[in-house]
Amino acid sequence: MSAQAARFFAKVYSSNGVTFRRVLDSGILLSVPRIVREVNKPAGEIVLDLALPWDGFGYGSTINLFDLVKVYIVNDANPGGLLVYQGHIIEANALYDAMSNHVSLRIFPIDALIGNAFWVGTGYTVSYASADIDTMFSDAINDLNSVHGTFFSKNLGNPALSVSVNFVQKTHLEALGSAFDFLDATWYWRVRPNGQIDLQQYSDVTATHTLALGKNVDSIQTGKSILDVKNLVRLGWGSGPTYAVYSDATSQSAYGHRDEALSDSGIQNSSSADSKGNGEIARLKSPFTKTQITVNANYAIETILPGDTVKISNITSGASSFLSGQVLRIQRVEYDGSLAILHLSDISNVFGREIKALSD
């Protein structure tokens, strides 16, 4: 018997999450939200369409701009509700015509706060000398909470990598991205629905989730691409700048020269530059396996997050040479309560540009 799709409801609070305002129950949701999460980025925005009168939906009292909205799902496994998203109301739009009378709330995730304010430090500069990457993440999260309120917690692994870098007039999101770029492709960061920021390595040996084709996997699309391959990086670092070149001869022989220029004036020494340049090459030198899996509600799809890993059973041996090994990394999850679409490769599409716009 197929599992039924989850039902959504939401709770509205004051912007700091302290004062409860109202419930938006499943009966007034005209459509289900589509929640998109990806590694190394904030989550996407959502829209809640509500069957509320355009001229009397509580604006100014129970619904306000920048109110915090917490979105929950209810299903057999979570009868009391499970938090799957939280964010602030950025726009409230009301529509009345011959066919419709409803309200639409546009909501940015709390993740968007990471890109909203500068990490001020001393004169808008935050300096590190031979500091661990996880220390930078921890300090950024602490400062983030001091600016916006305590929306975020942390679960940070130690990559055992120390670098010297200055973050000059950077938002917290830009600083996290710059620090993360020193790491190799075995690491990821993500924001969980409850606001926990993880910096961890992929579990490439034991899969987080095991899915069965034909039972809880409805479809698989897979392929390989060299579209985003880079095998030579010329990095300008420091105030000079000083230039250094990093390359991979094997990749160049197989796929031709595919060069990239980078600059980071915040890098303070050659060893830190080497970490960034070699990390970029390690991430981009090989073809990308682009695999998309559609998972149905026979599995607890609400538990699948980007950064998790997955193993698919019931695949005929040798059926697809595209699937690079038994344990695959989940880069992106699109969830609507009935299905979860998993992307098992780096994504190159407008989503990245849309998320960047949240921090501009």
WONOR-V37173 format. One record per backbone hydrogen bond with DSSP energy under -1.0 kcal/mol. NH is the residue of the N-H (numbers start at 1). CO is the residue of the C=O. Records with the same first field share a line. If there is no record, write none. Layout:
NH = CO / CO
This chain:
6 = 337
7 = 74
9 = 72
10 = 24
11 = 70
12 = 22
13 = 68
14 = 19
17 = 14
21 = 12
22 = 12
24 = 10
28 = 25
30 = 49
35 = 335
37 = 333
39 = 331
40 = 189
41 = 38
44 = 36
46 = 107
48 = 105
50 = 103
51 = 28
52 = 50
56 = 53
60 = 63
61 = 58
62 = 58
63 = 58
66 = 89
67 = 64
68 = 13
69 = 87
70 = 11
71 = 85
72 = 9
73 = 82
74 = 7
81 = 78
82 = 73
84 = 71
85 = 71
87 = 69
88 = 108
89 = 67
90 = 106
91 = 106
93 = 104
95 = 102
97 = 100
102 = 95
103 = 50
104 = 93
105 = 48
106 = 91
107 = 46
108 = 88
110 = 86
112 = 109
113 = 110
114 = 111
115 = 112
116 = 113
119 = 170
120 = 118
122 = 125
124 = 120
126 = 167
128 = 165
131 = 163
133 = 161
136 = 132
137 = 133
138 = 134
139 = 135
140 = 136
141 = 137
142 = 138
143 = 139
144 = 140
145 = 141
146 = 142
147 = 143
148 = 144
149 = 145
151 = 149
153 = 195
155 = 197
157 = 199
163 = 131
165 = 128
166 = 266
167 = 126
169 = 124
172 = 117
173 = 114
175 = 171
176 = 172
177 = 173
178 = 174
179 = 175
180 = 176
181 = 177
182 = 179
183 = 180
187 = 184
188 = 200
190 = 198
192 = 196
195 = 192
197 = 153
198 = 190
199 = 155
200 = 188
202 = 186
204 = 202
209 = 309
211 = 311
213 = 313
214 = 217
215 = 212
216 = 212
217 = 212
218 = 294
219 = 294
221 = 292
223 = 290
225 = 288
229 = 226
230 = 284
231 = 258
232 = 258
233 = 246
234 = 260
235 = 244
236 = 262
237 = 242
238 = 264
242 = 237
244 = 235
246 = 233
248 = 231
252 = 248
253 = 249
254 = 250
255 = 251
256 = 252
260 = 232
262 = 234
264 = 236
267 = 264
268 = 164
273 = 269
274 = 270
275 = 271
276 = 272
277 = 273
278 = 274
279 = 275
280 = 276
281 = 277
282 = 278
283 = 279
284 = 280
285 = 281
288 = 225
290 = 223
292 = 221
293 = 342
294 = 219
295 = 340
296 = 216
299 = 296
301 = 299
303 = 300
304 = 301
307 = 330
308 = 305
310 = 328
311 = 209
313 = 211
319 = 316
325 = 323
328 = 310
330 = 308
331 = 343
332 = 343
333 = 37
334 = 341
335 = 35
336 = 339
340 = 295
341 = 334
342 = 293
343 = 332
344 = 291
354 = 350
355 = 351
356 = 352
357 = 353
359 = 356
